[in-house]
Each structure stands twice: as structure tokens, then as C-alpha cells.
Amino acid sequence: MADNDKGKRGEEFFEPEISPGELYKRIIVSRDEFEKGEKGLVKREDPRFVGFCKAVYKRFSSLGQGAVFTPKFREAIDFLHWDLKAEELSAATKLVMIAAIVIGCGAGIGIIFSPLFNILLDLIQLDLLVYIYVLVPFIAIALYLAMYVQNFPLNAAKDEQTKALGYVPELVGYMIMSMKLVPNLEKAVEFSAKHGRGKIAEDFKRILWETQIGMFHSLSEALDDLAYRWGKFSDEFKHALMMVRASVLENTEAKRYQLLDKTMETVLESIKNKMEQYARNLSQPSTVLFYVGVLLPLILIIILPVGSAFSGTPMATPLVLIAIYNIGIPIITLIFAMQVIKKRPPTYTPPKIPDNFPGLPKKGQMIIGKTGLNITMVTILILVAGILITVAVSQQGLPPKAFLPKDSQQIIPSDPNPKQIILREKEDEKFFEPGGRRYNELRSEGKKDQQAKDILAMEEQKFFMEAKNDPTPYILVFGIIISIAIAFFVLMYFSSIYKRKIQLEIMQMESEFKDSLYILASRLGENKPVEEALKHTTKFLPNLLISQRVFGKTVDNIELLGMPLEQAVFDKNYGALKNMPSNIIQSSMKILVDSVELGVNVAARTLISLSLQLGNSEKVNKMLSILISDVVSMMQTMVVFIAPIVLGVTTALQKVVMVTLAGIASSETIGGVGGTSVSETGFSMPLKGISVEAFKTMVSPVQFLVIVIIYVVELVIIMGYFTTKIEEDNDLLVKINIATALPIAVGVFLAAVIAANLVVGNFFGGT
């Protein structure tokens, strides 16, 4: 029994279709190899997607039979080093599509046999159209999921290629830095693999291992293979590797330095050109976002009511507009924005500040003066107080009419009551109700009961569309949305601003670190001990944060606590970098400590090269920021000012469309479908059969105002996320920018609504 188990385990381990080379490929060098000086081996884990495809193929192998990779897919799989077969990918794609279709059809059938189907039928009133609305979305989702799974390797390869645009200068810089110190390819590749980022750094580790186990005759051969593999996606990286290799052949140090400097200049120039192309390409997505997010809602509010009235289909009901404005358009905008963000080349990664960082208030607290308050409680208090005050002002006005003498003027009158408006204008609060005065007039004119009710509905809607009869509770709606915006601001802003302040300080230290390295290197170049060089740098640059918090602390640890340099910098309890979340400073100080062990002259040359490398990285970051600054500022202006103004005008425009349709529908109901009516101008106009039933189900101004307000909030959040992520991949900044933009955008929207309604009121008054 044991022997059989042992034999089975052996068969499972030595799978006949796996070659020794494939087994070697599954073993990679652990990340700590270069730091610990030992060869720790770990088995490479397959990515989750690859594991999913393998699991599907193992159970449903028939789904993938006969599948073959196209050259494009094979190239992507080889580039990613995925152990994925065409049959496995095909099986996963087909299973996802079949499962999605089955689940979707099941959900659709469940809807068809549920009470929801009758509700949809009442709204849409066309049997075939209901089935299309129920089933087609599920089928579309199934096809999308299948395409997503099928193209996942291609998209993953493209993502890595995009990231390489930011990682190439950094990696090449580390290679050049090492080659200037010691013209040895192995050491340069090892140094770059240790300090670089992304898939390129992982590939450097891979070729080191593959060279050591004999898969390549030399590291030069491995570099050639890597260069041509990456050359399809990053031509500048291929040429940089070739030039770095060629520098080894130079017979003088001056020529080698010249060639290496030329290599870095070439890489930076190529990256600059690609960054410029990326910035130019951003103009089209930003235009599309403007069309989808701003102009499309403006167009739809004209098309939907008109189309609904003339076609008889309920395309402008509250549910349809919610589905379009609050669900459909935001989802499309978010997906499109996410796709654009994915194409952004990675440059600078801001330091992440932990919750327990010294100087931060307790998690979930905000500081007012010297008092710590719970952010959640303050947010709830603002929200509840704002809503209560809003309801009170909406009902009583300001000052409250309950405390004022009769006929006293209020600064802000209370929200109007529809029945009071009818009573004021028609002297009968049941004027538009069946059995009321107007109903009896129509019946006496020979109108049938249903026709009289239709006329009443049209006249009532037109009556309330007039500016002086507007029953919209603006105080209630505006007060609630302002309360929500302020509460959202407090929650998002104060949960992030304290970390952001510390993050800015760390970023300032990173910028100062680059310049301070020159001073430190010059002192080391004079054969001074590292502690004296650090002390001199601290005194020479006393106002810099890096001097106070890192260099000065390191000197104190050496002189007062008697620590060696490495312990003075990295000690878990007293080290100068104990609370330093910056990867740049951490890795740079590690380079300093390691190079000092080789002598102060070597350390001086290393720090000069490191300073140049950090300077080049900063150039790339600033380059991208400058190139996209125009697009980002335009988008920010659009989301905070232009979009709210346009959408505020849209709410007033909806009233114009509805009044026009109400007038036509009312005349048509009186004159008969297909007849003619005489307009106020005296001209007769043909009537084309407006559906009164469809018109009565259309969204009211109050409902439409609420729908658009929700859409404005969604748009600010989506576009705030987009513009910040395009400018800087910083989650803290995303929260702060959205928190500050939302109250401003809401205020602009409310002002636009008031101004647009005044204009519409004058328009109605003039007609």
C-alpha cells in the first residue's frame, strides 16, 4: 500500500510531458537571495488565471480539444513565462461563456415568471421588447466575459509592456551605475535585479539563474535573448542592453563612461518621446469622457421625452432615467476611465503611510484645536443636523413663520405646496381632480370621462411647469444634497489629510536626498570617515528634513550609542530609518552602507552615480507631469465647473421640453388624434398622435432633479478618481481631491439650476 502510494506520488511528480527545462523554469531565485548571499530556491506559483485555466481543463478537457495558439497569443504567453496551453485557455473561455449564458438565461426566465415581468410589461407595453430587455443584457455579459477570459493573456502582456515604460530608465540606470564602478556584467545585472522593479527586474533574476544552471553558455548570451525578447515591446531597452554590453569591450575608462552616459541619454530621449505620445493620446479619451459624461445626458433629455411621446413607449419614466443616468452612463464612464488609467506608464510611487505612523492621530479621529473627535460621529452629526435643519426650513422658511406675525416677510420662504398653488391660482384646490370644476366644464363640452381625465392630466402638468407655479421643493432637495456633500467632505478629507501631510514631508525628504548625496559624496571623496561625512552634511544643510531625521539620527546613533553604521541606520528599535516608509531612501541608504564596506572612495563614486540615477528618475516623473498637466487641468475644470453647469441647465431644459409636449398633447387630446390645432400664434399645425399614456408616465421635474443630482455626485467621484490617477498614482490624493471637489461641484450645480430656472421663468413669462 505504501509502495503503491509512493509510486503514485512519483508519477505525479515526474509528469511525462514535462521536460527538465520546464522543471528548471518553475524554480526561481527568491527575492532575498542577493541580500542574504545565499541561493534560496522556491517553486514558482502559477498566476491565479493560469491555475483557473488548468483546473477547468482538468475537469472539462473536451472543451479545449484541438485548440492552437495564434502567433500573437504564443508571443504573449512566452513573454509572460506562463505555463499555459492553448487547450487550457480555450476550455476556460468556453466554460465561462456557457456558464454565463446558462446563469443569465436562468435569471432571465426567473424574471419572466416573477411579478417583476408584469411591472416591466406595464412600463414597456410591448411583449417582444420586454423579452429583449430581459435576455439580451445577460447574453451580452456572457460574451463580454468570454472575450475577457480569452484576451486576458494579451491584456496582461500589454500591461507589463506599459509598466516597462517607467521601469526601463530605472533599471538601465542601476546597470550603468554598477558598470561605472566595476565593469562586470554579472554584478551589474545582479545589482539591477535587486533594486529594480517590475517584470524586467524579475527577468534579470531569471537569466541569472538560467545562466547558473547552464541553460545559457554565458550571461552575455542570456542578455542577448532577453534584449530581443523585450525588443518587440521596448526597443530602447534592447539597444540599452546592447550598448551596456559593448561598454565592457572599451579599452579605457573614459570611453566606457562616455558610452554609458550616451546609453542613458538615449533611453531618456526614447522614453520622453513615448511619454509625449501618451500625453497626446490622452486628449481623445478626455474628449470621449466629456461627450459621454456631459453632452450625452444633455442630448438624451431632449430625445427621450420626444421619442417617448411620439412612439408611445415609456422611455422617459423615472426607472428608465435612473437606469440610464445613475447606472448605465456612470458604469460606462468608469470602465472607460479605468481602461485609460491602465495605459498610464508607472513612474513615481508615493510612500504609503501606515496607520500607526508617529505623529498621526488615532485611526478614525480628527483634531480640532487640541481635541480629538471621532470622524464617523462628526459625519453622522453633520448629516443628521443638516437634514433636520433642511426639513424645518423647507416647512417653515427662514425665519420660521410659526414665530412671525401674519403677513410678515421671510428671508427664505418655505417650499411651496402643490394644493396651495392650485388654490392660489384657480381658487379651487380640486381644480384638476375628477369631479372638480375643470372636469365638469370638460364634461359639459361633451368630452368623455377618459378624455376629460387625459386633458386634466396634460393641463395640470403644464400648469406646474410654469415658473410661478413650480412646486419643486428646492430647499428640501438642495439642503439634503448640501448636507450629504459636507458630511462626505468631512469623512473623506479628515481621514486622509493627516497622512497626506506626512506623505508630503517624506516626498520632500526624497527630493532633498538626491541633492544631499553630492555633499556626502564629496566628503567621502576626501577620505573622511562616513560618520564625519554625515555630520558635515548635516551641518552644511541644517534646514533639510533629510539632515534632521536621517543623517543627524544616524550620527547620534554612532556617537552616542556606539552602533556600527548598518545598525545605526536599520536597527528596528533605534535605527534612523525605523519609521521611514520611503522605498527610495531605504534602498539608497542600503547602497550607501554596502558601498562603504568597500572603501570610502568606492562609496563616493557610488553615491555620485546614485544621485545621477535618482535625478534621471525625477526627470521622467516631471516629464510626464508636465506633458499631461494641460489635459488634467482641463478635465478638473470640466468636472468641477462645466459639467455641473451644463447638467444644471439640463434640469431647466427638461421643463421646456415637457411644457412643449404637454401643450401639443393637450391640444391633440382636445382636437382629436390626427387632426389639426391652432397654436397661440394663430397658425394651424398637424398633430401626429402623441401618446397621452406615455406622456403621463414621464418623469416629473422633482424626480428628474434628484436623478441629475445623483448623477453629478457619481460623475465627480469617477472623474476625480480618473484625473488624480492619471496625474499621480496616489490613493490618498484621490480621496482628498474628490472630497474637495464634491462640495464645489454641488454648489456650482445648485447655482446653475437656480439661474437656469430664472431664465426659463422669464421665457415662460414672455410666452
MARNUGU-946796 format. One record per residue (C-alpha): residue in three letters; x, y negated, z negated. Coordinates in steps of 0.02 Angstrom, whole numbers, plus 50000, padded with zeros to 5 digits. Each point is the difference from the previous one (the first is absolute). Layout:
! MARNUGU-946796
ALAXYZ
...
This chain:
! MARNUGU-946796
MET500005000050000
ALA501384987949951
ASP501025005150152
ASN498524997050113
ASP499714982849925
LYS501834996250019
GLY499935005350181
LYS498484989350031
ARG500834985049922
GLY501525003050109
GLU498915000950155
GLU499144983849953
PHE501674991249972
PHE500865006350157
GLU498654996150125
PRO500535007450167
GLU499564984550102
ILE501094988349893
SER501794998350059
PRO501474996549884
GLY500074982550073
GLU498194997149950
LEU500405005849824
TYR501464987949991
LYS498874985950059
ARG498855003049852
ILE501414996249879
ILE500444981949973
VAL501224990849889
SER499194993549841
ARG499924981249978
ASP501205000349851
GLU501355009450093
PHE501114985050032
GLU499764992749826
LYS500385016049905
GLY501375006050116
GLU499225017250013
LYS499055009250135
GLY498285002449929
LEU498925009550123
VAL498134999150010
LYS498785008350119
ARG499154987150107
GLU498144999349975
ASP498904998550152
PRO498974984050013
ARG498205002049947
PHE499384998650178
VAL501155014150057
GLY499465010649852
PHE498184996950044
CYS500275005250181
LYS500925015849948
ALA498635004749877
VAL498654997850132
TYR500965010250129
LYS500315013849874
ARG498135002349973
PHE499354995550174
SER501415004850117
SER498815002650146
LEU499644981350007
GLY501784996150050
GLN500405013950122
GLY500824994550161
ALA500354982249944
VAL501614992050064
PHE500794983449953
THR500144986850135
PRO501744992050014
LYS499364984849905
PHE499405010449853
ARG501555010950000
GLU501094984549995
ALA499024993049852
ILE500065016549903
ASP501885001750028
PHE500274982049950
LEU499065002649837
HIS500875016949967
TRP498325008049966
ASP499845018850000
LEU498374999150096
LYS499445010750147
ALA498794995350137
GLU498825014049948
GLU499934993349822
LEU499624982250053
SER498685005850125
ALA499155011149870
ALA499934985849873
THR499304987950131
LYS498625011950056
LEU499535005049823
VAL499854981849944
MET498914995850150
ILE498885015349977
ALA499844997249813
ALA499614981550024
ILE498685003750132
VAL499195013649894
ILE499984989149844
GLY499404984950100
CYS498605009750085
GLY499515007449832
ALA499934982749923
GLY499034993650151
ILE498745014249990
GLY499844996749814
ILE499594981850038
ILE498755005050134
PHE499035010949877
SER500114987549858
PRO498904984949959
LEU501404988950066
PHE499575005550178
ASN498244992849984
ILE500724983749936
LEU501184999350150
LEU498575004450116
ASP498954985749931
LEU501454988150026
ILE500565005750173
GLN498315006250065
LEU500805010650138
ASP500205018749965
LEU501455002850119
LEU500934984749936
VAL499845006349820
TYR500815016650046
ILE501414990850088
TYR500294988649850
VAL500055014949883
LEU501075012550098
VAL501164989650110
PRO500994992049857
PHE500415017249927
ILE500585006450170
ALA501054984450025
ILE500805002549829
ALA500385018250043
LEU500864995250162
TYR500984986349912
LEU500615012149866
ALA500535012650132
MET500964986750095
TYR500784994049838
VAL500635017449957
GLN500615003550176
ASN500954983550014
PHE500655000249822
PRO501785005450050
LEU500104986450133
ASN499414986849877
ALA501195006149865
ALA501464998950123
LYS499474982450050
ASP499904994849818
GLU501785006149970
GLN500604991050155
THR499194983949940
LYS500805001749830
ALA501685002850083
LEU499924982350068
GLY500284993649823
TYR501145013949940
VAL501255000050144
PRO500924983749955
GLU500135005549819
LEU500685017250041
VAL501214993950132
GLY500574986549879
TYR500445013049869
MET500965010150130
ILE500994984750054
MET500324995349820
SER500745017249965
MET500985000550163
LYS500834983449961
LEU500635007049836
VAL500495017450060
PRO499885004650185
ASN499245016949965
LEU498375005450083
GLU499565012949866
LYS500134987249861
ALA499044987050101
VAL498565012150036
GLU499985005849819
PHE499984982149936
SER498594995150119
ALA498985015449955
LYS500154995949816
HIS499494981650011
GLY498894999850156
ARG498125002150012
GLY498785008950112
LYS500115014750117
ILE501664994250074
ALA500835001749829
GLU499225017349982
ASP500685004850172
PHE501734994349944
LYS499885011949853
ARG499425013550118
ILE501474998650120
LEU501225000249853
TRP499265016449943
GLU499875007450175
THR501824995650032
GLN500545008249839
ILE499105016350040
GLY500705000550176
MET498504995350105
PHE501124986650078
HIS501865001450033
SER500324982649930
LEU499104985249927
SER500344990450162
GLU499015013050095
ALA498584998849873
LEU500004981050016
ASP499885001650190
ASP498505011449981
LEU499194987949876
ALA500384984950110
TYR499165007450153
ARG498535006649900
TRP499684982749926
GLY500484991150161
LYS498285003450074
PHE499224989749861
SER501404988149943
ASP501244996150137
GLU500964988049889
PHE500315013749873
LYS500715011650133
HIS501224986750062
ALA500464995349821
LEU500485018049960
MET501055000950158
MET500914983849959
VAL500315005349819
ARG500725016450064
ALA501084990650125
SER500704988949862
VAL500925015149929
LEU501025000850160
GLU500654982149985
ASN501844999649958
THR499974983949897
GLU498924994249856
ALA499644983350085
LYS499285008550155
ARG498995011849892
TYR499274985449901
GLN499614990750160
LEU499075014950074
LEU499045003049839
ASP499484981749988
LYS499465000550181
THR498965015549959
MET499064991049862
GLU499694984750111
THR499325011150137
VAL498825009049881
LEU499354983849925
GLU499724992450172
SER499045015350058
ILE498965000249841
LYS499654981450022
ASN499335003050175
LYS498865013949938
MET499404989349856
GLU499594986050122
GLN499035012350107
TYR499065006149847
ALA499574982149951
ARG499374996350176
ASN498975015849998
LEU499154994249839
SER499104986050092
GLN498855012150091
PRO499455009849843
SER499704983749908
THR498914993950143
VAL499035016550000
LEU499744998649812
PHE499324982450025
TYR498805005950134
VAL499415015249900
GLY499964991749830
VAL499344982650043
LEU499304998250176
LEU499125016950008
PRO498854996249850
LEU499594983250080
ILE499535008250165
LEU499015014149919
ILE498874988249903
ILE499414993150168
ILE499905016550093
LEU499205011149867
PRO498434989849960
VAL499684996050184
GLY500295018050053
SER498935006449859
ALA498574988250040
PHE499955003750186
SER500405018749994
GLY498895004449853
THR501415009149910
PRO500434994849821
MET501804994650032
ALA499964985149881
THR499315008349844
PRO500934997949835
LEU500615018250003
VAL500694998350177
LEU500894983649960
ILE500735007449840
ALA500625014850101
ILE500794988150128
TYR500644985649894
ASN500415008449834
ILE500515017450060
GLY500385001250186
ILE500994984250037
PRO501015000649836
ILE500485018250030
ILE500534996350180
THR500974984749943
LEU500865009649860
ILE500495014750112
PHE500684988150133
ALA500974989949870
MET500745015949925
GLN500605005550171
VAL500864983350027
ILE500815000749828
LYS500695017350035
LYS500974992950147
ARG500904987449890
PRO501855004249987
PRO500555002349819
THR501244986949944
TYR500104994349820
THR499185009949860
PRO499574988849851
PRO500425006849827
LYS498585008849911
ILE499734993749824
PRO499455013449873
ASP498624996549875
ASN501205001149853
PHE501264987550069
PRO500674988449863
GLY499124983249999
LEU498365006350070
PRO498414998649895
LYS499165016249951
LYS499185009050144
GLY498284992750035
GLN500324983849905
MET500134981850056
ILE500864986249903
ILE499084983649968
GLY501124988649900
LYS500715012149873
THR498485011149991
GLY499845016750088
LEU498295003850072
ASN499345015950079
ILE499834996850188
THR498535011950022
MET499024992149858
VAL500344982450066
THR499455005550173
ILE498385007549934
LEU499694984449894
ILE500224988550150
LEU498875010850107
VAL498615001549871
ALA500084981649950
GLY500034994450182
ILE498485010650045
LEU499014994249847
ILE500394981750035
THR499575002650183
VAL498315007749960
ALA499614986149877
VAL500454986150123
SER499085009050140
GLN498395000049899
GLN500174983749903
GLY501184989050100
LEU501264988249923
PRO499644992249877
PRO498715013449954
LYS498274993750043
ALA499325008049840
PHE500934986549901
LEU499554985450115
PRO498444989050002
LYS498795002750143
ASP500474992350169
SER501824997849944
GLN501325001950136
GLN501235014349987
ILE501804999950060
ILE499775017750068
PRO498195005750025
SER499545018049971
ASP499875012550142
PRO498354998450096
ASN498565012049977
PRO499175005750164
LYS498244998749930
GLN500344982449935
ILE500634994950171
ILE498425006650084
LEU498934991349869
ARG500944983750026
GLU499885000150189
LYS498365009350032
GLU499104996749835
ASP499595018449991
GLU501265012749934
LYS499055014050090
PHE500014990650166
PHE500975013850093
GLU499165014849914
PRO498565010350073
GLY498424992249936
GLY500814982849986
ARG499514984250091
ARG501085002850153
TYR499455018050016
ASN498174994749998
GLU500364986850133
LEU500775013050115
ARG498565012149972
SER498764986350039
GLU500934997050164
GLY499645018050050
LYS501665008149953
LYS499975017949945
ASP500585004749826
GLN501725006850052
GLN500294985850122
ALA499594987349865
LYS501225008549881
ASP501374999850133
ILE499714981550030
LEU500074996749813
ALA501665009349987
MET500764990150143
GLU499384983349935
GLU500585003849823
GLN501755004650059
LYS500104984550108
PHE499344989349855
PHE501365005949882
MET501354997650131
GLU499744981249996
ALA501304991249895
LYS498764991449884
ASN499125016649967
ASP501575010749978
PRO499665012149854
THR501785006849993
PRO500605000149816
TYR501694992150040
ILE500434996549818
LEU499705018249952
VAL500965007350148
PHE501434987449994
GLY500165000849811
ILE500125018949999
ILE501305000750139
ILE501044986249918
SER499945009349834
ILE500575016050086
ALA501404990850092
ILE500664991949840
ALA499895016449903
PHE500915009050141
PHE501344986450000
VAL500295001949813
LEU500095019050009
MET501175001150150
TYR501074984649968
PHE500395002249816
SER500315018750019
SER501384996150126
ILE500714982649972
TYR501115004549852
LYS500825014250097
ARG500154988550150
LYS500974987149900
ILE501235013249943
GLN500085007050176
LEU500484982850067
GLU501384998849869
ILE500705017050053
MET499904994950183
GLN500944984049956
MET501335010549914
GLU500165010850156
SER500294984550105
GLU501274993249875
PHE500895016849992
LYS500544999050182
ASP500884983249975
SER500755004349831
LEU500885015150076
TYR501194988250092
ILE500584992249836
LEU500165017049918
ALA500975007150148
SER501204985250005
ARG500465002549816
LEU500235018750025
GLY501084996050151
GLU501194990949881
ASN500295016649909
LYS498994994649850
PRO499105013149895
VAL498165002250038
GLU499444993149831
GLU500994983950031
ALA499284998750175
LEU498255002049930
LYS500344987249863
HIS500684987550126
THR498495002450113
THR498834997249852
LYS500894983749954
PHE500154994250180
LEU498145002950034
PRO499234997249828
ASN498274994850061
LEU499685015550103
LEU498845013149928
ILE501145014050063
SER501434992649897
GLN498984998749842
ARG499095016750007
VAL501215011850086
PHE501794993850005
GLY499954991749829
LYS499165015249921
THR501295011550078
VAL501444989649929
ASP499214999949827
ASN499805018950003
ILE501835002150048
GLU500724987549876
LEU498825001849852
LEU499475018250010
GLY501595006750079
MET499075008850139
PRO500845005550163
LEU499384991350157
GLU498785013450057
GLN499215001649828
ALA499934981049980
VAL498984999050160
PHE498945015849998
ASP499815005149816
LYS498185004649967
ASN499914990349838
TYR501214985350018
GLY500484999650184
ALA499894983650097
LEU498805008350123
LYS498895008049869
ASN498474990350058
MET500484996450179
PRO498685006150127
SER501024994050149
ASN500685013950110
ILE501164987650085
ILE500854994949838
GLN500015017749931
SER500835007550154
SER501204985350023
MET500605001049820
LYS500255018750024
ILE501104996150151
LEU500974987549893
VAL500295012549860
ASP500545013850120
SER501174988750099
VAL500854993149844
GLU500585017849961
LEU500994999450163
GLY500874983749952
VAL499554981649991
ASN500614996650178
VAL498875013550070
ALA498594993149893
ALA500304982450068
ARG499915005950180
THR498475010649961
LEU499074985349923
ILE500394988850148
SER499315013350118
LEU498505002549886
SER499644981449999
LEU500034999850190
GLN498845015050003
LEU498764991749882
GLY500114984250104
ASN499575009750158
SER498505008149914
GLU499414982949944
LYS500174993750180
VAL498845013750061
ASN498724996049864
LYS500024981350036
MET499955003350187
LEU498375009649987
SER499244987349880
ILE500404985650116
LEU499385009050155
ILE498305004649926
SER499754984149897
ASP498944991550134
VAL498855015050020
VAL499845002549812
SER499604981649965
MET498715000050140
MET499185015649930
GLN499984993149824
THR499194983950061
MET498735010150096
VAL499485011049854
VAL499934986049869
PHE499254985950103
ILE499495004050180
ALA499085016449969
PRO498984993549851
ILE499524984350097
VAL499465009950154
LEU499055012649896
GLY499184986049900
VAL499404992350164
THR499385017450050
THR498765000249856
ALA499234983850063
LEU500055005950180
GLN499005015249949
LYS498594988549947
VAL500024991250168
VAL499865016750091
MET498625006249885
VAL499004983650014
THR500105000850189
LEU499455018150006
ALA498634996749872
GLY499324985950107
ILE499995010950156
ALA499275015049909
SER498654989449919
SER499494992150166
GLU500045017150083
THR498915007549865
ILE498744986150023
GLY500064999450190
GLY500165018650032
VAL501465010550057
GLY500534996850177
GLY499054983550012
THR500644982249994
SER500094987449861
VAL500254981349996
SER501514994249904
GLU500154983749904
THR500824992150152
GLY498465003350104
PHE500765012950115
SER499235017150019
MET501175014749973
PRO499755018450037
LEU499955011549851
LYS500935016550010
GLY499225010349865
ILE500944996849837
SER499725014249877
VAL499104992749851
GLU500295015849899
ALA501884999350032
PHE500024981649959
LYS499155002549833
THR501355012449946
MET501424988150038
VAL501164994349861
SER499464984749902
PRO501184985049977
VAL500305004749817
GLN500465017850044
PHE501114994450142
LEU500884987549887
VAL500405013649873
ILE500615011850138
VAL501164986850072
ILE500674995249827
ILE500465018249968
TYR500815000650171
VAL501034984449962
VAL500655008249840
GLU500445015950095
LEU500854990150138
VAL501064990149877
ILE500585016049914
ILE500415009150163
MET500864985350084
GLY500904995049840
TYR500705017649990
PHE500474999550184
THR500904983250000
THR500975003749841
LYS500545017450056
ILE500574993150167
GLU501034986649914
GLU500665010349854
ASP499655017849943
ASN499584994749823
ASP498475006549907
LEU500144986849864
LEU499974986150128
VAL498505008050085
LYS498984999049839
ILE500524982149964
ASN499664993950177
ILE498285008150006
ALA499584993449826
THR500444982050048
ALA499245000750175
LEU498295007049950
PRO499364985149894
ILE500614987750132
ALA499185009650143
VAL498375001749903
GLY500014981349962
VAL500314995850184
PHE498615011950053
LEU498754992349879
ALA500464982450058
ALA499795005550181
VAL498295007549962
ILE499414983949918
ALA500684989050141
ALA499305011550136
ASN498285000349918
LEU499994981049993
VAL500374999450186
VAL498665013250035
GLY498784990249891
ASN500304984550103
PHE499795010450158
PHE498335006649942
GLY499504982849943
GLY500394993050171
THR498945012950086
